[in-house]
C-alpha cells in the first residue's frame, strides 16, 4: 500500500480510536481513588494467610499462581523459539567466509577492553550474583522474587563478556547446565503445583508449613516457587544472551 | 489532573501504533510494539494507585495501612520479564529475515518467497 494512503487511513482511524479510548477511560475511577475490593482484601489478609510480607509476591506465586505458571511458560517457549531461530544453520559459521586467518586480521577484531573496564566488570560479578540471590530468596519478605532476581543473575555472565570476550563467556556458562536450569525451573514450578494433589488438595495449594512471618523460610510454597522461577528466568536470559551474541559474532565473521 | 495517566496511556498506545504503521525497519517496529504495550503498564498501575497508599509490602508498615493494589503490580512485573523474552523472539525473527532477504524494511517485502 502507498505510504500516503496508509497515513490518511491511519489518521482517520487513529483519531477515532483515540476518542473511543478516552471515552472509555473516562468511566474509570479518577487516579488515586482505587476502591478494591481485591487489592484491599489481599492487602489485609495475605500476611496472616500466607505469612508473606510482600503481597505482590504472594499474589504472583500463590493467589494467582496458576496465571503466573502460564506466563512463565510464555517465557519458556519464547526462549526456546529464540534459540531455535538463532541456531547454527547449514552454511553458517565455520565455513562461510569466516576462516581463521581472516578473523584474526587486525581491522575486524574487536579491540580488547581496557584494563579499567576489566577490573570494574569482573569485580562486579561477585556482588551482582550475591545481590541476585538475595533478591530471589527474599521475594516473600521485601520487593523482589524470582523474576527480578533471575534477570539480575543473568547479567553476571554478560559482565564477563563485557570485561573479557565471547570465549570466556562461553567457558563460564556450560550450555547444558543453563538449559537444565531453565527446564528444571519450569519443571519445579509444576512439581510444586502437583504437590497439592499428592496430599489431596487443589493444584498449587500452599501445602508447605508457613513458618514464622518475616523469616526467610516463611510463606510455604511462595518462596519455593520464587526460587524455581529465579532459576528458570536466569537460565532463559543467559540462553538468550548466548544465542544473540553467537549470532552477532557469526554475522560479523561472515560478512566483509 | 486525575485523568492525566489515562490520557498518557491512550497517547502511548497511539504513538506505538503510529510507529508500527509507518515503520521502515523491523527492529524499530518491534520497539514500537514494546512502546504500545507499555501503555498497559501505565493504565493498570494508575488504576491500582491510591493517594497516600504505601507499597503493598508490610515488612516495614503495619498490616492495615492503606496500600496500593498488589494485583496490578504482580501483573506488571511478570509481564515486563515475559515481554523482554517475546521481544527477543521477535528480534530473532528479524535476524532471520535479514539473513534471507538482506532487508529489514517491511515495504521491501512484497511477494512471498518459498
Interface residues (C-beta under 8 A of the other chain):
Chain A: X3 X6 X7 X10 X14 X17 X18 X21 X22 X25 X26 X28 X29 X30 X31 X32 X33 X34 X36 X38 X39 X40 X42 X43 X44 X46 X47 X48 X53 X54 X55 X56 X57 X58 X59 X60 X64 X68 X71 X72 X74 X75 X78 X79 X81 X82 X85 X86 X141 X142 X143 X145 X147 X148 X150 X151 X214 X233 X236 X237 X240 X243 X244 X247
Chain B: X1 X2 X3 X4 X5 X6 X7 X9 X10 X11 X13 X14 X17 X18 X21 X22 X43 X46 X47 X48 X49 X50 X51 X53 X55 X56 X57 X58 X59 X63 X64 X67 X68 X69 X70 X71 X72 X73 X74 X77 X78 X79 X80 X81 X82 X84 X85 X86 X88 X89 X91 X92 X93 X95 X96 X107
